[in-house]
Amino acid sequence: MRTTVYLDAEVLELVKHHVPERGLSRFINRTLAEKAEALERKRTEMLMIEGYRASWTEQSDVDQEWRVVETERWPD
């Protein structure tokens, strides 16, 4: 797919020192893929943290409900 991307002149100058002109598209594609994967990992991590927190809260509620049963004594 072809698209137009506008780069800051400073960014382009930095990249030119490390990437040949014919490899610029590949470099941009790989760089964007890496960034997108990192963002997705971060999003997944945040969702997992939210899930763990919700689960912990639910588990605490269950623990509280069963505490009475756990502390009851058997008749002598």
Secondary structure per residue as TSV (DSSP state, phi and psi in degrees):
chain	resnum	aa	ss	phi	psi
A	1	M	-	360.0	139.4
A	2	R	-	-103.0	141.5
A	3	T	-	-151.0	163.1
A	4	T	-	-104.7	131.4
A	5	V	-	-127.3	132.9
A	6	Y	-	-102.3	124.6
A	7	L	-	-109.2	145.7
A	8	D	-	-64.7	142.5
A	9	A	H	-57.8	-39.1
A	10	E	H	-64.1	-40.5
A	11	V	H	-65.8	-45.3
A	12	L	H	-60.9	-41.1
A	13	E	H	-62.6	-41.9
A	14	L	H	-62.4	-43.0
A	15	V	H	-68.9	-39.3
A	16	K	H	-56.7	-30.0
A	17	H	T	-72.4	-18.3
A	18	H	T	-119.4	-15.8
A	19	V	S	-129.4	129.5
A	20	P	-	-66.3	152.6
A	21	E	G	-55.9	-38.9
A	22	R	G	-72.1	-12.2
A	23	G	G	-104.8	6.7
A	24	L	H	-63.5	-43.7
A	25	S	H	-61.4	-44.5
A	26	R	H	-62.6	-42.7
A	27	F	H	-61.3	-47.2
A	28	I	H	-62.7	-43.7
A	29	N	H	-61.1	-47.0
A	30	R	H	-64.9	-40.8
A	31	T	H	-65.0	-43.8
A	32	L	H	-65.1	-38.9
A	33	A	H	-63.0	-44.2
A	34	E	H	-61.5	-44.4
A	35	K	H	-65.0	-43.1
A	36	A	H	-63.3	-40.7
A	37	E	H	-64.4	-40.7
A	38	A	H	-64.2	-42.0
A	39	L	H	-63.4	-41.0
A	40	E	H	-66.4	-40.1
A	41	R	H	-61.5	-42.1
A	42	K	H	-64.0	-42.4
A	43	R	H	-62.8	-44.0
A	44	T	H	-62.3	-42.6
A	45	E	H	-59.8	-44.0
A	46	M	H	-65.3	-39.9
A	47	L	H	-64.1	-39.3
A	48	M	H	-65.5	-42.4
A	49	I	H	-60.9	-45.6
A	50	E	H	-59.4	-42.2
A	51	G	H	-64.9	-43.0
A	52	Y	H	-62.9	-41.3
A	53	R	H	-64.8	-43.2
A	54	A	H	-64.6	-42.0
A	55	S	H	-64.2	-40.9
A	56	W	H	-62.5	-42.1
A	57	T	H	-63.3	-45.2
A	58	E	H	-62.5	-42.4
A	59	Q	H	-64.7	-38.4
A	60	S	H	-62.1	-39.7
A	61	D	H	-64.3	-43.4
A	62	V	H	-64.6	-44.3
A	63	D	H	-56.6	-42.9
A	64	Q	H	-63.3	-42.0
A	65	E	H	-65.2	-36.6
A	66	W	H	-89.7	-7.7
A	67	R	H	-56.5	-38.8
A	68	V	H	-61.2	-45.9
A	69	V	H	-65.1	-40.5
A	70	E	H	-67.8	-29.0
A	71	T	H	-97.3	-4.5
A	72	E	-	-65.9	150.9
A	73	R	-	-105.4	152.0
A	74	W	-	-73.9	147.0
A	75	P	-	-63.9	145.0
A	76	D	-	-83.4	360.0
